[in-house]
Amino acid sequence: MRKATDNFPKDFLWGGAIAANQAEGAFDVGGKGLCLADIGQYYSQKPLDKKANLEMSSEEIREALENKEAIFPKRWGIDFYHTYDSDLELLARLGLKSFRTSINWARIFPNGDDETPSQEGLLYYDNLIDSIIAHGMVPMITISHYEMPLHLSLAYNGWLSRKTISFFLNYCRVLFRRYRKKVRHWILSNQMNLITQESFNHLGIPSDRTENLEEAKYQALHHELLACALAAQLGHSIDSENQIGVMLSGGPAYAATCVPEDVMATMRHNQMELFCSDVLLRGRYPGYALRFFEENHFHISFDPEDEKILANRADFLAFSYYYTRICDKESFENHNRAYRNPSLPANPWGWSIDPVGLRFTLNYYYDRYQCPIYVVENGIGYFDKLEEDGTIHDPYRVDYLKQHISQLREAVLDGVDVRGYYVWAPIDIVSCSSSEMSKRYGFIYVEQDDLGQGSRRRILKDSYFWFRRLISANGSEEFLI
């Protein structure tokens, strides 16, 4: 009988994760085209009138492109495009074993449907990946992280068009061949299950281009699932050692009450949150999803060969973990929603704090899939204060991470095959959800405000030194008390 380990495995990947669109900047450098994140959220009157990225119509896209006074924080990021080598040096000194970032699709194929890739874009990622490896870190690369070329949205309605499958595969083929033997850990698409929150930023569907946007989201997701299954097949054929991952926004909902109808509604909500991983890890559509489509009168178009395509499975499950929510019959029937648990504390942006939920999530997923699991995002945004003496004291961040890593350790003791834990983000970057710099996650402070002003110098926070000691001790319990 196999004895459960009493600590983290020796080869456990302590990592950090960022996204190209939130860090690189240089949005118009090197022949890069505009991507969805470049226009998906902006300030139209300084920071007073913020346009969110949940839905965008064709008219709103046009306004964003023509508004010369608009402020787009993701267009400048933290200038990682030019500072990556020195930033990676700081992260290597932190002790990170692995570094996750994305490749900006629009930097490789500026329009998405280009016949050939940008050599200048590829050269940038050649150098970035070589630097990650040279600094002793295992690269984990996300292929699509809200960086679809804007042209694919305007010309094809993003993933709503089946033609986008071939564009994505062409992109994947270039990456798999170019970085063969250098990159072995691939995530196909970031947080695929967030289609209700990220329908434009993720799927690229202008909201006015369809009569039934909710139905269109699932049709577009079907095309993306097909593309991911084909990409998994392609990645394995190019390099048999490639590990291909499907990624979710993690954290199952809890039933708001013990009323059976609420419990059943919560189960159905959680099933639909696992819809993408069920397809890509099990190789077929689950019956509960087909019933969900029927009950909501969603008519999803399937081609005869789709079932065979979906049989190409991914290798591992990756997920982000920030919070859990609660659900009941009413919220499920309201477009499959869940909502914040009022019994839990929260950060200033209302994101609840539930360390035990991480252990629950890891066990819940592992029971279902029995495959390797990576926690590829965990962290929480706080306001940080730069003191007059140049220090940043962030005990709240250390406390948050201690609680969550303690529960991660408990999941390892439970027998969950978790291979890595990636803090989001080890260096301050522009927030995805709010486009703010003031919502800070990192161990490394970047001196820059919400409007992009500041020296951009890098300053180590107190949490940097604590996490370095934790990694050096491979997550020893003494650093979690």
FENNOR-V145665 format. One record per pair of residues at least 4 apart in sequence whose ideal C-beta (glycine too) atoms are under 7 Angstrom apart, sorted by the first residue. I is the first residue (numbers start at 0). J is the second residue. If there is no record, write none. Layout:
((I | J) (I | J))
This chain:
((3 | 412) (3 | 414) (4 | 8) (4 | 411) (5 | 412) (6 | 473) (7 | 11) (7 | 408) (7 | 411) (7 | 473) (7 | 474) (11 | 419) (11 | 473) (12 | 96) (12 | 97) (12 | 137) (12 | 418) (12 | 419) (13 | 94) (13 | 95) (13 | 96) (13 | 420) (13 | 470) (14 | 95) (14 | 96) (14 | 97) (14 | 98) (14 | 99) (14 | 139) (14 | 419) (14 | 420) (14 | 421) (15 | 90) (15 | 95) (15 | 98) (15 | 421) (15 | 422) (15 | 424) (15 | 425) (16 | 99) (16 | 375) (16 | 376) (16 | 421) (16 | 423) (16 | 424) (17 | 21) (17 | 22) (17 | 100) (17 | 424) (17 | 426) (17 | 428) (18 | 22) (18 | 100) (18 | 101) (18 | 144) (18 | 431) (19 | 23) (19 | 100) (19 | 101) (19 | 102) (19 | 103) (19 | 144) (19 | 146) (20 | 34) (20 | 36) (20 | 73) (20 | 103) (20 | 144) (20 | 145) (20 | 146) (21 | 73) (21 | 76) (21 | 428) (21 | 429) (21 | 431) (22 | 76) (22 | 77) (22 | 79) (22 | 428) (23 | 76) (23 | 79) (23 | 80) (23 | 103) (24 | 74) (24 | 75) (24 | 76) (24 | 77) (24 | 78) (24 | 79) (24 | 80) (25 | 80) (25 | 81) (26 | 31) (26 | 37) (26 | 74) (27 | 31) (28 | 80) (29 | 106) (29 | 119) (29 | 120) (29 | 123) (30 | 109) (30 | 117) (30 | 119) (30 | 120) (31 | 103) (31 | 105) (31 | 106) (31 | 109) (31 | 120) (32 | 105) (32 | 109) (32 | 110) (32 | 148) (32 | 149) (32 | 150) (33 | 37) (33 | 38) (33 | 105) (33 | 149) (34 | 103) (34 | 104) (34 | 105) (34 | 146) (34 | 147) (34 | 148) (34 | 149) (35 | 39) (35 | 145) (35 | 146) (35 | 147) (35 | 149) (35 | 152) (35 | 199) (35 | 200) (35 | 203) (36 | 73) (36 | 145) (36 | 146) (36 | 200) (37 | 71) (37 | 73) (37 | 74) (38 | 60) (38 | 63) (38 | 64) (38 | 71) (38 | 149) (39 | 52) (39 | 55) (39 | 199) (39 | 200) (40 | 50) (40 | 51) (40 | 52) (40 | 434) (41 | 50) (41 | 63) (41 | 69) (41 | 70) (41 | 71) (42 | 46) (42 | 48) (42 | 49) (42 | 69) (42 | 70) (43 | 48) (43 | 50) (43 | 66) (43 | 69) (44 | 48) (45 | 70) (46 | 449) (46 | 450) (52 | 199) (52 | 200) (53 | 196) (53 | 199) (54 | 198) (54 | 199) (54 | 206) (55 | 59) (55 | 60) (55 | 199) (55 | 205) (55 | 206) (56 | 205) (56 | 206) (56 | 207) (57 | 61) (57 | 205) (57 | 207) (57 | 208) (58 | 62) (59 | 63) (60 | 64) (60 | 153) (60 | 205) (61 | 65) (62 | 66) (63 | 69) (70 | 450) (72 | 429) (72 | 434) (72 | 449) (72 | 451) (73 | 429) (73 | 434) (75 | 451) (76 | 428) (76 | 429) (77 | 427) (77 | 428) (77 | 445) (77 | 447) (77 | 455) (78 | 82) (78 | 455) (79 | 83) (79 | 86) (82 | 86) (83 | 87) (83 | 127) (83 | 130) (84 | 88) (84 | 130) (85 | 89) (86 | 90) (86 | 426) (86 | 457) (87 | 91) (87 | 130) (87 | 131) (87 | 134) (88 | 92) (88 | 134) (89 | 93) (89 | 443) (89 | 457) (90 | 95) (90 | 98) (90 | 425) (91 | 95) (91 | 134) (91 | 135) (91 | 136) (93 | 425) (93 | 442) (93 | 463) (93 | 466) (93 | 467) (94 | 467) (94 | 470) (94 | 471) (95 | 136) (95 | 425) (96 | 136) (96 | 137) (97 | 136) (97 | 137) (97 | 139) (97 | 419) (97 | 421) (98 | 131) (98 | 136) (98 | 138) (99 | 139) (99 | 141) (99 | 375) (99 | 421) (100 | 140) (101 | 141) (101 | 144) (101 | 146) (102 | 107) (102 | 124) (102 | 140) (102 | 142) (102 | 174) (103 | 146) (104 | 108) (104 | 111) (104 | 143) (104 | 146) (104 | 147) (104 | 148) (104 | 170) (105 | 109) (105 | 146) (105 | 148) (106 | 117) (106 | 120) (106 | 123) (107 | 116) (107 | 117) (107 | 120) (107 | 121) (107 | 170) (107 | 173) (108 | 113) (108 | 116) (108 | 148) (108 | 170) (109 | 113) (109 | 117) (109 | 148) (110 | 148) (110 | 150) (111 | 147) (111 | 148) (111 | 150) (111 | 151) (111 | 166) (112 | 150) (112 | 151) (112 | 166) (116 | 120) (116 | 121) (116 | 173) (117 | 121) (118 | 122) (119 | 123) (120 | 124) (121 | 125) (121 | 177) (122 | 126) (123 | 127) (124 | 128) (125 | 129) (126 | 130) (127 | 131) (128 | 132) (128 | 138) (128 | 178) (128 | 181) (128 | 182) (129 | 133) (130 | 134) (131 | 136) (131 | 138) (132 | 138) (132 | 181) (137 | 184) (138 | 182) (139 | 184) (139 | 186) (140 | 182) (140 | 185) (141 | 186) (141 | 189) (142 | 171) (142 | 174) (142 | 185) (142 | 186) (142 | 187) (142 | 188) (143 | 147) (143 | 187) (143 | 188) (143 | 189) (144 | 189) (145 | 189) (145 | 200) (145 | 201) (147 | 151) (147 | 152) (147 | 157) (147 | 203) (149 | 153) (150 | 154) (151 | 155) (151 | 157) (151 | 163) (151 | 166) (151 | 203) (152 | 156) (152 | 157) (152 | 203) (152 | 205) (155 | 160) (155 | 162) (155 | 163) (156 | 160) (156 | 204) (156 | 205) (156 | 208) (157 | 163) (157 | 202) (157 | 203) (157 | 204) (157 | 219) (158 | 163) (158 | 202) (158 | 203) (158 | 219) (158 | 222) (158 | 223) (159 | 204) (159 | 209) (159 | 215) (159 | 218) (159 | 219) (161 | 222) (162 | 166) (163 | 167) (163 | 222) (164 | 168) (164 | 222) (164 | 225) (164 | 226) (164 | 229) (165 | 169) (166 | 170) (167 | 171) (167 | 226) (167 | 230) (168 | 172) (168 | 226) (168 | 229) (168 | 230) (168 | 233) (169 | 173) (170 | 174) (171 | 175) (171 | 230) (171 | 233) (172 | 176) (172 | 233) (173 | 177) (174 | 178) (175 | 179) (175 | 233) (175 | 234) (175 | 237) (175 | 238) (175 | 241) (176 | 237) (178 | 182) (179 | 237) (179 | 238) (180 | 238) (183 | 240) (183 | 241) (183 | 242) (184 | 242) (185 | 234) (185 | 241) (185 | 242) (185 | 243) (185 | 244) (186 | 244) (186 | 246) (186 | 317) (186 | 375) (187 | 227) (187 | 230) (187 | 243) (187 | 244) (187 | 245) (188 | 223) (188 | 227) (188 | 246) (189 | 246) (190 | 246) (190 | 247) (190 | 248) (190 | 319) (191 | 223) (191 | 245) (191 | 246) (191 | 247) (191 | 275) (192 | 247) (192 | 248) (192 | 272) (192 | 274) (192 | 275) (193 | 197) (193 | 201) (193 | 248) (194 | 198) (194 | 201) (194 | 202) (194 | 216) (194 | 220) (195 | 334) (195 | 335) (197 | 201) (198 | 202) (198 | 204) (198 | 212) (198 | 216) (199 | 203) (199 | 204) (202 | 216) (202 | 219) (202 | 220) (204 | 208) (204 | 209) (204 | 215) (204 | 219) (206 | 212) (209 | 215) (211 | 215) (212 | 216) (213 | 334) (214 | 218) (214 | 297) (214 | 298) (215 | 219) (216 | 220) (217 | 221) (217 | 292) (217 | 297) (217 | 299) (218 | 222) (218 | 299) (218 | 300) (219 | 223) (220 | 224) (221 | 225) (221 | 299) (222 | 226) (223 | 227) (224 | 228) (224 | 275) (224 | 278) (224 | 279) (224 | 309) (225 | 229) (225 | 305) (225 | 308) (225 | 309) (226 | 230) (227 | 231) (227 | 245) (227 | 279) (228 | 232) (228 | 279) (228 | 308) (228 | 309) (228 | 311) (229 | 233) (229 | 308) (229 | 311) (230 | 234) (231 | 235) (231 | 243) (231 | 311) (231 | 312) (231 | 313) (232 | 236) (232 | 311) (233 | 237) (234 | 241) (234 | 243) (235 | 239) (235 | 241) (237 | 241) (242 | 314) (242 | 315) (243 | 313) (243 | 314) (244 | 313) (244 | 314) (244 | 315) (244 | 316) (244 | 317) (244 | 373) (245 | 275) (245 | 276) (245 | 279) (245 | 280) (245 | 313) (245 | 316) (246 | 317) (246 | 318) (246 | 375) (247 | 275) (247 | 276) (247 | 318) (248 | 319) (249 | 318) (249 | 319) (249 | 320) (249 | 360) (250 | 320) (250 | 321) (250 | 322) (250 | 323) (250 | 356) (250 | 360) (251 | 269) (251 | 272) (251 | 323) (251 | 360) (251 | 363) (252 | 265) (252 | 268) (252 | 269) (252 | 323) (252 | 324) (252 | 325) (252 | 326) (252 | 337) (253 | 265) (253 | 323) (253 | 325) (253 | 340) (254 | 261) (254 | 262) (254 | 265) (254 | 326) (255 | 261) (255 | 325) (255 | 326) (255 | 327) (256 | 261) (256 | 327) (257 | 262) (259 | 263) (260 | 264) (260 | 328) (261 | 265) (261 | 327) (261 | 328) (262 | 266) (263 | 267) (264 | 268) (264 | 326) (264 | 327) (264 | 328) (264 | 331) (265 | 269) (265 | 326) (266 | 270) (267 | 271) (267 | 287) (267 | 331) (268 | 272) (268 | 326) (268 | 331) (268 | 335) (268 | 337) (269 | 273) (270 | 287) (271 | 288) (271 | 291) (271 | 335) (273 | 277) (274 | 278) (274 | 285) (274 | 288) (275 | 279) (276 | 280) (276 | 316) (277 | 281) (277 | 285) (278 | 283) (278 | 284) (278 | 309) (279 | 312) (279 | 313) (280 | 312) (280 | 313) (280 | 316) (280 | 368) (280 | 370) (282 | 309) (282 | 310) (282 | 312) (283 | 306) (283 | 309) (284 | 288) (284 | 289) (286 | 290) (287 | 291) (288 | 292) (289 | 293) (290 | 294) (291 | 295) (292 | 297) (292 | 299) (301 | 305) (304 | 308) (305 | 309) (315 | 370) (315 | 371) (315 | 372) (315 | 373) (316 | 364) (316 | 368) (316 | 370) (316 | 372) (317 | 373) (317 | 375) (318 | 374) (318 | 375) (319 | 375) (319 | 376) (319 | 423) (320 | 357) (320 | 360) (320 | 374) (320 | 376) (320 | 377) (321 | 350) (321 | 379) (322 | 350) (322 | 351) (322 | 353) (323 | 340) (323 | 351) (323 | 353) (323 | 356) (324 | 337) (324 | 338) (324 | 339) (324 | 340) (325 | 337) (325 | 338) (325 | 340) (326 | 330) (326 | 331) (326 | 337) (328 | 332) (329 | 333) (330 | 336) (330 | 337) (330 | 338) (331 | 335) (339 | 349) (339 | 351) (340 | 351) (343 | 351) (343 | 352) (343 | 353) (344 | 352) (345 | 349) (345 | 350) (345 | 351) (345 | 352) (346 | 350) (346 | 352) (346 | 379) (346 | 380) (346 | 381) (347 | 382) (348 | 380) (348 | 433) (348 | 438) (350 | 379) (352 | 379) (352 | 399) (354 | 402) (354 | 403) (354 | 405) (354 | 406) (355 | 359) (355 | 406) (356 | 360) (357 | 361) (357 | 403) (357 | 406) (357 | 407) (358 | 362) (358 | 406) (358 | 409) (358 | 410) (359 | 363) (360 | 364) (361 | 365) (361 | 372) (361 | 410) (361 | 415) (361 | 417) (362 | 366) (362 | 410) (362 | 413) (362 | 415) (363 | 367) (364 | 368) (364 | 372) (365 | 369) (365 | 372) (365 | 415) (365 | 416) (371 | 416) (371 | 418) (372 | 415) (372 | 416) (372 | 417) (372 | 418) (373 | 418) (373 | 419) (374 | 407) (374 | 417) (374 | 420) (374 | 421) (375 | 421) (376 | 421) (376 | 423) (377 | 403) (377 | 420) (377 | 422) (377 | 423) (378 | 422) (378 | 423) (378 | 424) (378 | 440) (379 | 399) (379 | 440) (380 | 430) (380 | 438) (380 | 439) (380 | 440) (381 | 393) (381 | 395) (381 | 396) (381 | 439) (382 | 437) (383 | 391) (383 | 393) (383 | 439) (383 | 444) (383 | 460) (384 | 391) (385 | 391) (385 | 444) (385 | 446) (386 | 390) (386 | 391) (389 | 458) (391 | 444) (391 | 458) (391 | 460) (391 | 461) (392 | 461) (393 | 397) (393 | 460) (393 | 461) (393 | 462) (394 | 398) (395 | 399) (396 | 400) (396 | 462) (397 | 401) (397 | 462) (397 | 465) (398 | 402) (399 | 403) (400 | 404) (401 | 405) (401 | 479) (402 | 406) (403 | 407) (404 | 408) (404 | 474) (404 | 479) (405 | 409) (405 | 479) (406 | 410) (407 | 411) (407 | 417) (407 | 420) (408 | 412) (408 | 474) (408 | 479) (409 | 413) (410 | 415) (410 | 417) (411 | 415) (411 | 417) (423 | 440) (424 | 428) (424 | 440) (424 | 441) (425 | 441) (425 | 442) (425 | 443) (426 | 441) (426 | 443) (426 | 445) (427 | 436) (427 | 439) (427 | 440) (427 | 441) (427 | 443) (427 | 444) (427 | 445) (429 | 434) (429 | 436) (430 | 434) (430 | 435) (430 | 438) (433 | 438) (435 | 449) (436 | 447) (436 | 448) (436 | 449) (437 | 449) (442 | 460) (442 | 462) (442 | 463) (442 | 466) (443 | 457) (443 | 459) (443 | 460) (443 | 463) (444 | 458) (444 | 460) (445 | 455) (445 | 457) (446 | 453) (446 | 454) (446 | 455) (446 | 456) (446 | 458) (447 | 451) (447 | 452) (447 | 453) (447 | 455) (448 | 452) (448 | 453) (459 | 463) (461 | 465) (462 | 466) (463 | 467) (464 | 468) (465 | 469) (466 | 470) (467 | 471) (468 | 472) (468 | 478) (469 | 474) (469 | 478) (472 | 478) (476 | 480))
